[in-house]
């Protein structure tokens, strides 16, 4: 970790003003409120983004911290007086937010770094025009399988391994409200002979699992991993790397069917009085040197093709060749079907689990 953080600091100190927008004329005494996750994301922003943003603009950053669902509901409830100016989320929430009228587009010309963003990262199509972008896909994370190598002797290679008898009552699994639950409905349907348009077999397949714990965040199941009550869990790669740093007995695998690739976005909140500042912030999140520093600190993958990472960092995040090992789902499908599928999970699947 010391190598990664040292590289991050070196990269960050070299950013400078070149390639970034000039200081907005109206930035004096303003504050941009950032709605984002706590933990490694908040820490990365404060260490590697906030100082440069404040230097470039003269404005300050403030934070509204919480889980994505709670923060999104706050945008819905307070749309007349938005609680934040920019919003961090997975790509599905960007789709939903634009449809609900709580997120808005950014000017493409004011976010010039978007020209260097990889095509696979631009997963939200609505609002992506010659003049606008729906948001800035600033990082890539992947959802994988983590396991305890001290307890699990037979290699874990597939999503289907979750149904192995040894993991009955020993599995930490995504809650029905988790951002990636729709992906599991689709994948389980495919395993059982169904498809994205025939998900009935998927719900039946998922009902056969026997999770010990339902999770939305890694700290929900981390203590059970140490105690041995959980020997396998579904989790994002950057949280799995965080757990490894904290000496949890843990390894993880990209399943042979591919892991789940999740571009994360920062978007402009509709109704903000700081649109110009928000666009500076989005552009900064796409700067290659900022991305390199952020990746080294958080293990989140880069989306700017010009971002340069040392091998030690690339090996610990969804970067480079690993993208080929990931499956990207259409966030429009997730947004359109989530409500129905969540209801079916709660009625048809969860009662069979008896998980905590």
N, C-alpha and C positions, 0 to 999 in steps of 0.2 A: 504493500500500500504506500510506503514512503516514496518509492520510485514514481508511482502514479501521481501522487500529490505534488512532488517536486516538479514533474513535467507539467502539471497543470499550472502551477505558479509561473513557470518560465514562459509557457505559451500565453498566459493571460497578460503578463507584463509586456509582451511584445505586440499587443493588439494595436494600440494607437488609433488615430482618427481616420487613417486611410481606408476608403471603402465603406465608411459608415456615414450616416446622414449628419449634416451640420446641426448645431444647436438650434432648436426651434426658437423663434423670436418671442413666443409667448410662454416660455417655460418657467419664467421667474416665479419663485415661491410656490410652484405647483407640486402636487404629490400624485404619483401614479399608484393606484392600488392594484395589487396583483393577487388574484384568486388562485391558489395553488395548493398542492399537497405539502404536508410537513415532512419531517425526516430528511432524507438525503436530497430531495428536490429543493426544499427550502434552503438547506445548508449550501447547496451548490449555487443557487441564485445569489445568496448573500455574499458568498466568497468570490465568485467569478463573473457575475453579471452586474450586480448592483453598483460596485465602484465605478465601472466603466460607463454605465448608464448615467449615473449622477455627474460624472466628469463631462460627458458629452452634452448633457442637457441643462444642467444646473437644477434639475428637479430631483425630488426625493422619491424613494420607493417605500410603500407600506404593504402589508401582507394580510390577506384574509385566508387563514389556513383551515384545511379540513379535507374530508373525503370528497371525491368527485360528486357523488350523489347529493350530499348535503349542500355543497356549494352551488350545484346546478339548481336545486330547489330554491335556494336563496335568490338566485337570479330571477326565477319565475315569480316568486312572491314579492320581490322588490323591484319589478321592472320599471315602475314609475320613477324610482330613485335608486339606480343601480348601486349595489354595494361594492363594486369593483370596476376597474377599467379594462383589464385583460383577464382572460380565463384560461387556465391550463386544464386539458382533458385529453382523453383518447378520442380518436377520430369520430366515433359514433355520436358522441355528445356534441361535436361541431355540427353534424348533420341535424340532430334534434334541435339544437339551439337556434340555428338559422330558421328552421321551420316554425319554431315557437316564437320567433321574433325577439329573442334575448341576446343574440349575437349578430354581428354585422361584418361586412367585408372590409378589407384594407385595400388601399391603393397600391397596385403592383409597382408603380414608379417610385413610391415611397419605401418600398421593401426590396431594393435591388438585389439583395443576396439570394432572393428566391430563384433567380436565374440559374443558380448553381446547385439547386436542390435536386436530388435524385428523383426520377419519374415515379418509382414505386412509393415514394413518401407522400406524393400528392394524391392521397386516397379519397379525399373529399372532392367531388366533381362540381357540385352546385356552387356557384360563386367564383369558380376558377375560370376567368376570362382573360382577354388581352389587357383589360384595364384593372381587374380586381383579383384578389385571392380570398378564399374563405377563412384563412388563418395561416399560421406559419408552422409547418411540421418540423419541429426543432429536434426531435430525437426518435429513435426506434428502440423499442423494448420487445422482448419475446416471452411468451408464456410457455413454460416447460414443466418437466417432471424432476423434482428433487427427491433424494432418498438418503437414508442413513447407511453408509457402506459398512458400518460395524454390525448391522442387523440384517442387511439384505445381501445375500451371497450370490443368488442367481442374477445375471445381468438384466438390467432394465433397458429395454430397447424400443418399446412401443406404448402408445396410449392404451392399448388393450391390456397392458400389464396391470392397470388399476383394478382389473377384475380377477387377478390372481388370488387364490384362497388365502395366501399369507397376508394380504393387505385388507382383508375383511376386519373392520373395526380398528384398523391401523392407518387409515387414509385420511389426510386433510384435503378437502375438496372445495372448489369454488362454490360459494353460496349462490342461490338463485338470483340475487341482486348483483352479483359480480359482473364486471364489464365484459368478461369473456364467456359467460354462461351460454349465449347464443351459439358460440363456436362449438361448445360441447354437445349441444342439441344436434347440430348438423353432423359433427363427426361421429357421434354415437349412432345416428340414423344411418350413416354410410356403412358403419361396421355391421349393422344389423340388416343390411339389404335395402335400406331406404335412401333418401336423398334430401336435399334442401327443400324440395317441394313435397316430400313424403316423410314427415318427421315423426309419425306415430311410432315406428320401430325404435327411434332414438329415445323417446320417453320411456318406453318399456325397457330398453337396454340400461338407461341411467338408473332406473328403479332397482336394478339388480346390484348396484354398488352398495357397499356398507361403510360409508365414511364414519370416522370417529368425530371429526370436527368440520364444520362449515366455516369458510373464511372469506374475508374481503381484503385482508392485509396480513403481511407475513407475521406480525406479532401475535395474531390470533392463534397460530399453531406452533410458533417457535418453541415455547416452553414444553409442549408435548413432544417435540422432537428430542429435546434433551433428556426428558424423563423416559423415553422409549415407548410412550403411548401412541405416538405416530412414527411410522417408519417411511412413509412416502407422502409427498404433498405436491399439489399443483401450484406453481408460483411464477412470478416474473423473474427473469434472469438477473436483473440488477438487485433485487431483494435477496435472491439466493447468494449472490456474490457478497452482499452485506453480511448475511448470516455466516458465510465462510470466514470473513474477516473477524467475526465475533466468536470464532472457534466452535460453532455448532458442528456436530458430526454430520457432514453433508457433502454430497456430490450431486451433480445434475446431468441430465441427458436431453439432447434434442431428439425426440422420437423419430423413428424411421419414416413415419407418415408426414413428417415435418412439424416443427413447432409453430406456434401462432404468432405471427408478426403484428405488432401494434404500433403504428405511427402515433406519436403524441403531439398535440398541437397547442399553440397558444393563440388565442383569438381575441378580437376586439369586442367588447361588450357594447351592445346597442344602447344608445342614450348617453354614452360617456361624453364628458365635457373635455376630454383629453385625447381626441382622436389622433392628433399629430404626434403627441408623446407616445401613444400606444404603438403607432407605426414605427417609431424609432426603436422601441423595445422589441417589436417583432423582428426587425432587421438585425438587431444585435443578437438575438437568439439564433439567427441563421449564420452569423459570422463564423468562418471556418476556425479561427483561433479560439473564439469563445466556445464553440462546440467541442474542440479538442480538449480544452481545459475542463469543461463540464463533464465530458465523457470520462476523463481520467479520475474525476472526483466521484462520480455517481454510477459508473459502469453502464450508462445509457449510450446507445449507439448514435453515431453522427448521421445526418442526412445531407449535409453539404459535401459534394464530391471532392471539394478542395481541402477538406479537413484532413490533416496529417496526424496519425497516431503512432506511437511506438508499438512494437509487437506485443510487449507486455500488457499494454492497455487493450489492443485489438483482441487479444485472446480472452478478454474478460467481459466483452460486451457484444451486442448484436451488430457487428461491424463487418464490412468487407465481404468475404466469401460466405460468411454465415447467413447472409440474406438469402442465398440460394436454398438454404435449409429451412426456410420459413414459408408459411402459407398465409396469404393476405386475404381476409374476408371483406366483402363489400359492406361498408358501414351503413349504407342505405338500407340493406336487408336487416341488419341488426336493429336499426332505429324503427323500421316499419313493423317488425314482428316481436320486439322485446316484450311489450305488454302482454300479449297473448301467451307467449312462451313462458313468461314468468308465472302467470296464473296457472298454467298447466304444470309447471314444475312444483308449485306449492300444493296443488291438488292431487296430482298423479304420482309424483316422485318422492318428495320430501317425507310424506307419511311412512314410506317404506324404509327410510334410512334410520330414523331414531338417533340422529347425530346431535351432538351438542351445538 
